[in-house]
Amino acid sequence: VIHPLPLTREFRKLAEVTNTVASIVRDRSQQMNQLNESLKQSEERFRVLIEKSKDWVWETDKDLRYIYSSPHGLELLNRNISNLNRCTYFNVVTEDKIHELKSHVMQLVRECKPLEFLERSIVRSDGTVSYYESNASVVTDDNGDFAGYRGIDREITERKIAERSLQRRLDLERVLY
């Protein structure tokens, strides 16, 4: 027995559902394309800002080994991307400050706290010493455990020189007066 009328209704209903699904898929696809394009533009803006910045943008793993560095940091450390992970947050610091800095930072790591206005003296690739101020957010893993830092260092060498000069003048004034 053939029932053409109900079958036609079923086909119409199926066609309507298929068209609706196709329309939704098409809309979602367009939205995804727009989001991908927006993401590409955002990534490009971020990349250009980082590449042109004189600040040093970096990221470490849980052992405080660098896993990312902006071009400025790579130049400062005289490293390339392939050997960056041999360098830690501490082995670029001048010897006279390393123990104090390491103790303080490791306490922050244990407490899973950010680095805030942390000053460190760094031996540049040419052997000169520059002063930097670190600020970094804590990176955590899926369990909420410490997984590293993501931060930025700003050079403060001129400020440190000015502070020392001012301190010498104040010390001299105390002696003279």
C-alpha positions in Angstrom: 0.0 0.0 0.0 1.4 3.4 -1.0 0.6 6.5 0.9 2.0 9.4 -1.1 0.4 12.2 1.0 2.0 11.4 4.4 5.3 10.6 2.8 5.3 14.0 1.0 4.6 15.7 4.4 7.5 13.8 5.9 9.8 14.8 3.1 8.7 18.4 3.4 9.2 18.3 7.2 12.6 16.7 6.6 13.5 19.3 4.0 12.5 22.1 6.4 14.6 20.6 9.2 17.5 20.1 6.9 17.3 23.7 5.6 17.1 25.0 9.2 20.1 23.0 10.2 22.0 24.1 7.1 21.2 27.7 7.9 22.4 27.3 11.5 25.6 25.6 10.3 26.2 28.4 7.7 25.6 31.1 10.4 27.9 29.4 12.9 30.5 28.9 10.2 30.4 32.6 9.3 30.7 33.5 13.0 33.7 31.2 13.5 35.4 32.7 10.4 34.8 36.2 11.9 36.1 35.1 15.3 39.2 33.5 13.7 39.9 36.7 11.7 39.4 38.8 14.8 41.8 36.5 16.7 44.4 36.7 14.0 44.2 40.5 14.1 44.5 40.5 17.8 47.5 38.2 17.8 49.2 40.4 15.1 48.6 43.5 17.2 50.1 41.8 20.3 53.0 40.4 18.4 53.9 43.8 16.9 53.6 45.5 20.3 55.9 42.9 21.9 58.5 42.9 19.1 58.7 46.7 19.3 58.7 47.1 23.1 61.9 47.9 24.9 60.4 46.1 27.9 61.2 42.4 28.3 58.1 40.2 28.1 58.7 36.6 29.4 57.2 33.4 30.7 58.7 30.7 32.9 57.8 27.1 33.7 57.4 25.8 37.2 61.2 25.5 37.6 61.5 29.2 36.6 63.2 28.3 33.3 62.3 30.7 30.6 59.9 29.2 28.0 59.2 32.5 26.2 61.0 35.7 25.8 60.3 38.7 23.7 63.0 39.8 21.2 64.4 42.4 23.6 64.9 39.7 26.3 66.6 37.3 23.8 69.0 40.1 22.8 69.6 41.0 26.5 70.4 37.4 27.3 72.3 36.7 24.1 70.0 33.7 23.5 67.9 32.3 20.8 64.6 30.5 21.1 66.3 27.1 20.8 68.5 27.5 23.9 66.3 29.8 25.9 65.2 27.0 28.3 68.7 26.7 29.6 68.3 30.1 31.2 66.5 30.6 34.5 65.1 33.6 36.3 68.1 33.5 38.6 71.1 32.8 36.4 71.0 36.1 34.7 71.2 38.0 38.0 74.5 39.5 39.4 76.2 37.2 41.9 76.0 39.8 44.8 72.2 39.8 44.7 71.3 36.2 43.7 70.9 34.6 47.2 68.6 37.4 48.5 66.5 37.4 45.3 66.3 33.6 45.1 65.1 33.3 48.7 62.4 36.0 48.2 61.2 34.6 44.9 61.1 31.0 46.1 58.9 32.1 49.0 56.5 33.8 46.6 56.5 30.6 44.5 55.6 28.5 47.6 52.8 30.9 48.4 51.7 31.0 44.7 52.0 34.8 44.8 52.8 37.2 41.9 56.1 39.1 41.5 55.5 42.8 42.2 58.0 45.6 41.6 60.8 43.1 42.2 64.2 44.7 41.4 67.0 42.7 40.0 70.4 43.5 38.5 71.1 41.6 35.3 74.4 41.0 33.5 73.7 41.8 29.9 75.2 39.8 27.0 77.9 42.5 26.6 78.9 42.1 30.3 77.4 45.4 31.5 74.9 45.4 34.4 71.4 46.8 34.0 68.7 47.1 36.5 65.2 45.7 35.8 61.9 45.7 37.7 59.9 42.5 37.4 56.1 42.3 37.6 54.6 38.9 36.9 51.3 37.0 37.2 51.2 33.4 38.5 50.5 30.7 36.0 48.7 27.7 37.4 48.0 24.2 36.1 44.6 22.5 35.9 44.8 21.7 39.6 45.6 25.2 40.6 49.2 24.4 41.4 52.1 26.8 40.5 53.1 26.3 36.9 55.3 29.4 36.4 55.2 33.1 35.9 54.2 35.3 33.0 55.6 38.7 33.3 57.4 41.8 32.1 60.6 43.5 33.1 61.1 47.2 32.7 64.6 48.6 32.6 65.2 51.0 35.5 69.0 51.5 35.2 68.7 55.3 34.9 66.5 55.5 37.9 68.9 53.4 40.0 71.8 55.7 38.9 69.9 58.8 39.9 68.9 57.2 43.3 72.6 56.4 44.0 73.7 59.9 43.0 71.0 61.5 45.3 72.1 59.2 48.1 75.7 60.2 47.7 74.7 63.9 47.9 72.6 63.3 51.0 75.5 61.4 52.6 77.9 64.2 51.7 75.6 66.8 53.1 75.4 64.9 56.4 79.1 64.8 56.7 79.6 68.5 55.8 76.8 69.9 58.0 
